[in-house]
């Protein structure tokens, strides 16, 4: 990790965040400011990759406040319907016992190759995904300058060390 100049990266990160805040924290709509913000944050670049249709209904959709947790059979039904319409990867949680029961049921019905365990950036989540024989894993950790601004006391080096 010593190959990186974290101090310089940290300074650029904070400057970038300040530019975003200057453009975004304006009390009334200003088309010019929004256009500059879009160009700053969403700089389009061509990607030479194949597109995969990924669905997070079984992960993010089920985290919605006030929603009753489906039974494993209902998870399976949702997964089969998503697969039927062409979804190529299904993100699933593995934190709760009911999540793991639902995943086992989906794997028993031949969906194992399209399931992706959604893990926090910690060893126990990754160990659980390996134990459950997942072929795909998504690791969740904030990396964007905007997201990391929620923790102003943490430096970029701290984020990198947490993940690596």
Secondary structure, DSSP 8 states (H G I E B T S, - for coil): -TTS-HHHHHHHHHHHHHHHHHHH--SS--HHHHHHHHHHH-------S----EE-TTTTGGGSTT-----HHHHHHHHHHHHHTT--EEEE--SSHHHHHHHHHHHHTT-GGGEEEEEESSHHHHHHHHHTT-SEEEEE---SHHHHTTSTTS-HHHHHHHH-
